[in-house]
Amino acid sequence: MSKAFDSIKQGLSEAIAHARGEEQGVKVYRPHTVDVKALRQRVHMTQEQFAARFGFSVATVRH
């Protein structure tokens, strides 16, 4: 096998182990939940204004 194949295979094996929770010493970042509606109201923006300002679709803001 080629060096590239071995590298890809190792990366995929590590990703699978991580997804299964088998990998040791890995920290997973889980961001805090954000109340977008409350934040948007605090800065006095409509859904459309908020979406446009931060580059989201209005549908994303609504969901």
Secondary structure, 3 states (H helix, E strand, C coil): CCHHHHHHHHHHHHHHHHHCCCCCCCCCCCCCCCCHHHHHHHCCCCHHHHHHHHCCCHHHHHC
